[in-house]
Amino acid sequence: MAKRKKGETTPALPLFNDLQEGTVRGIVAIGFFVLAIFLTLATFDKAGILGIKAYDTLTHFLGVGYVLLPILLTGLSITILRSPSEQVGASRWVGSALFLVAGLGLIESVMTGRGGALGTLISSPLISLVDLYAAILILTS
């Protein structure tokens, strides 16, 4: 086995070794967009048995915040496609996660029992610490 040069990184997936970075980014962006469409179709029972299972599982965890997931995936897909020469930085991934977490917490805070298991996990401790109106303020900021 040949030694790597200093500073040389190992590709994440050997499947994509021969593809240019822009091509890989396009594949990932299209994958996110297809997943967003699949989840949207699952909302209307138009994605088959897998869609029903995915919808049931995700609505248990996300509640009505399920609608945030296709929006988030579409936004990530657009972000990846808009900047094909740059890598999508950690700040965008963290921002996406915060968008989902804050959205679920806000939904659970405003409509009790509708934010799913994750919304309850986020909002309950926050509301017990700072009260409802302060929690809503924190989650919207």
Disulfide bonds with the S-S distance in Angstrom:
none
